[in-house]
Amino acid sequence: MSHASPSSPKVSGMRYHVLLTVLGLIMTLPFVWMVLTGLKPLAEVANESWLPSEFQWGNFAEVFSVIPFFQFYWNSLFVASWVTFLQVVTSAMAAYAFSRLQWPGRDKVFLLYLSTLMLPGLVVIITNYQIMIHLGLVDTFIGLILPSAFSAFGTFLLRQFMLTIPTSLDEAAEIDGASKWRIFLDVILPLSRPGIIALTIFTFVGNYQSFFWPLVMMRHQDHYTLPVGLLFFDSEVGQSTHLLMAAVTMSVLPMIILFVFLQKFLISGIQLGGVKG
């Protein structure tokens, strides 16, 4: 009867699985702490013990009496959905132009566009805010959405993905009389679906949890997004950490569910997008 040697692929695979499992459990610890803290009384938040002496399920219900949670939640979904839609549309069109169309200076323009990724978001926030003031869009959802409607990262991701699609498909479509626009809509976009789904997930999650730009732009409480609305739990009276953790738990749970159902598309989009440069 043969035994697997320590260096056999089966043993090595088991080691990797054990390592990844341990790392996964470590990464879930902050989330577990957040949920358990949301179930504690305020007096026990600073305790070293993770488990509360008594589970306070009423903390989750109390959140709704402190802040208009559903209003803030809807605002976050509304803004994130529109930003995601606009970024996917503009990034797909730009990626198509940079990957499938031939025009003078294309690669140089792409490098220039890509260089904007080197700029931190805080560097351009003052300029964006001044533009929104001149356009009269401060404290409006349009002003919150418009500056985020274009993405160099999204263009790069979809361009890399579109480069993996054989050019023979474009040529065959042109022989059949298809225009560039028709090729983009009927050939390239359907084949780019994994990359588009990956970009959609990245963009939606990133804008759903956006904090600084909504904090700068919004003046009225009715326009607050959820991350800004959570500031109500940190007042001059004191911090309601237990309610804050309960509210954060409810806010991140939809994102976790979204990732669980769409993770295969996310991984596929990232892998295929990195095949060809």
Secondary structure, DSSP 4 states (H G I P E B T S, - for coil): -----TTSHHHHHHHHHHHHHHHHHHHHHHHHHHHHHTTS-GGGTTSS-SS-SS--THHHHHHHHHS-HHHHHHHHHHHHHHHHHHHHHHHHHHHHHHHT---TTHHHHHHHHHGGGGS-HHHHHHHHHHHHHHTT-TTSHHHHHGGGS--HHHHHHHHHHHTTS-HHHHHHHHHTT--HHHHIIIIIHHHTHHHHHHHHHHHHHHHHT--HHHHHH--SGGG--HHHHGGGGB-SS-B-HHHHHHHHHHHHHHHHHHHHHHHHHHHHHHHHHTS--
